[in-house]
Amino acid sequence: MEMEIGQASVRGLGDLGRERLEGRQRGPPPYEGFLEKSAIFNFQSLLTVILLLICTCAYIRSLAPSILDKNKTGLLGIFWKCARIGERKSPYVAVCCIVMAFSILFIQ
């Protein structure tokens, strides 16, 4: 990494580092990878999380139905609804699981 003080050209740094060294950029360093690591901002990861939630809720309801059946409304009612989707649409959920597994394993 070469740096010459007093000149505008700085070698070995990216654009962000060059701007920071030259004083054009102020404030804390930018978080470049933050949006890439969250499942909320990545559509495929969000679909994977929703699909896993549906499958998990349907499995838990098959083992112990009383856990999810007593909370049909409110915030915990989301898990009951996911279990119902998993039970009623199980062929579609299974196809989605296979497509998502193929996508994660071979496309990414």
N, C-alpha and C positions, 0 to 999 in steps of 0.2 A: 504494500500500500504506500503510494507516494503522495506526499502533500507538500506543496510549496506555499508558504505563507505570503500573502499579498497578491497572489494571482487568482484569477477567476476559475481556472481549471484545476480540478481535483481528481486524481485518478484513484480508482479502487473503491469509490463510494457510489451508491446509486443516486438517483435524482433527489430522493428525500434527504439523504445524508449531505449531499452537495448544497442543497438549499439551507439546511440547518447550519452548516459550517459557514456559509456566506452570510448568514444573518437574515435571510429573506423569510424564513419560517420561524414562528414563535410558538411557544406553548409546549405541552407535553408531547412525547413521541407518538405518532399515530399507531393505532392497533390494526395492522393490516389483516391479520389472520382471524380476527374476532368473529366476523360474520361467517367465515367459512367453517368454523368449528361448532356452531350452534345448530341444533336440529330444527329450530324454529325458522331460520332463514334459508335453510336448504330444503327444497321441496321434496326431494327423494327421501331424505332422512325423516322429514315430517310424516310422509306416507308410511315409512317403515315403523315408526313409533306408534302410529295409529293402528296399523295392522297387528303389531305385537300386543297392543292393549286389547284389541278385540279378541285375539286368540287366547290371551291369558285370562280374561274375564270369562270367556266361554268355558275354559278348562276348570277354573275355580268353581263356577256354578255347577258343572257336572259332578264335582267332588262333594261340595257342600252348598246346596242351593239356598239354605237359610241365611247364609252370610250376605248374599246379594239381594235376596227377595225382600228383606226387611227395610231396605233403603231404595225405594223406587222413585222417590222425589228428592229434590235438593241436589247438593253438590255430589254426594255419593251415588245419586241416581244415574250419573254418567256411566258408572261401572256396570250397573244393571242393564242400561241401554246397550252398552257394548257387548254384554253377554247375549242379549236378545238378537243383536245383529249377527253375532257369531253362530248362534243356534239356527236361526231361520235362513240365513244366507250362506250356510256352510259350504256348498259347492263353489260359490263365487269367491268366498274367503280363501278356500284351498287353492283355487287357480291364482288368486292374487299373491298368495304366499309363494307359490312355485315361480311365478313371473318375477317377483321381487328377489327371491334367492338367486335366480339365474342372472338377473341384472346386477346384483351385488358381486356375485362370484366372477362373472365373465366379462362384464362391460366396464366396470370401474377399475 
